[in-house]
Amino acid sequence: MSGAPAENTPAEQGHAETRRGNSLIWRLIIPTLFAVPTLVYAIAVHAPREVIDTALNQAIARSEQTARQLQTLRAFYSDHVVARATKSGTVASPAYKAGTTAIPSPPPSFSTSPSGSSRTASSSGW
């Protein structure tokens, strides 16, 4: 024995690196511990806004479609039902519940004021 330090074998070097935290597992775990919470936070911030925007856009589209359908129904009622009924002597009146020969008058059309609020032309109950 000459007193020179013995060199570590490759197996011993691997154990030394593992003890120091340089193993492949730690190289994968550390970035994952930062990436996963960051991703969760980004989704938590972004997703609610997108869900709300999508819900509002769909609600607006459905309400516009419903309004178009009601306008079509009102036009049909005015053109076909009321027109034929009044030709045969039936009266169209907002007070149709009181008269035995009266039918509901055509619904009022909606107008939009400059402020953007809708109001009815009359109070016939439509």
JONOR-V720849 format. One record per residue. N is the residue number from 0. PHI is phi in whole degrees, -180 to 180 (* if undefined). D_FIRST is the distance of its C-alpha to the first C-alpha in whole Angstrom. Layout:
N/PHI/D_FIRST  N/PHI/D_FIRST
This chain:
0/*/0  1/-95/4  2/91/6  3/-79/8  4/-67/10  5/-78/10  6/-79/14  7/-76/16  8/-77/18  9/-58/22  10/-66/23  11/-68/21  12/-66/23  13/-62/26  14/-67/26  15/-68/25  16/-66/28  17/-64/30  18/-67/29  19/-85/30  20/90/33  21/-98/33  22/-75/34  23/-63/37  24/-61/39  25/-68/39  26/-68/40  27/-93/43  28/-70/44  29/-60/44  30/-64/46  31/-66/48  32/-64/49  33/-91/50  34/-72/52  35/-64/54  36/-62/55  37/-64/56  38/-65/58  39/-62/60  40/-63/61  41/-62/63  42/-67/64  43/-64/66  44/-81/67  45/-82/68  46/-63/70  47/-59/72  48/-64/74  49/-67/74  50/-64/76  51/-65/78  52/-61/79  53/-66/80  54/-63/82  55/-65/84  56/-62/84  57/-68/85  58/-65/88  59/-64/90  60/-62/90  61/-65/91  62/-69/94  63/-66/95  64/-65/95  65/-63/97  66/-63/100  67/-63/100  68/-65/101  69/-66/103  70/-64/105  71/-65/106  72/-64/107  73/-64/109  74/-63/111  75/-62/112  76/-61/113  77/-65/115  78/-75/116  79/-105/117  80/-77/118  81/-67/119  82/-61/121  83/-69/123  84/-68/123  85/-71/125  86/-67/127  87/-92/128  88/101/130  89/-79/126  90/-98/125  91/-100/122  92/-146/121  93/-66/119  94/-99/121  95/-66/121  96/-71/120  97/-82/123  98/-92/125  99/-83/126  100/-106/126  101/-91/124  102/-118/120  103/-61/117  104/-72/118  105/-57/115  106/-62/112  107/-69/112  108/-84/110  109/-95/107  110/-120/107  111/-109/104  112/-79/105  113/-58/103  114/-78/101  115/98/99  116/-89/100  117/-91/103  118/-145/106  119/-89/109  120/-77/112  121/-147/114  122/-113/113  123/-83/114  124/94/111  125/-88/109
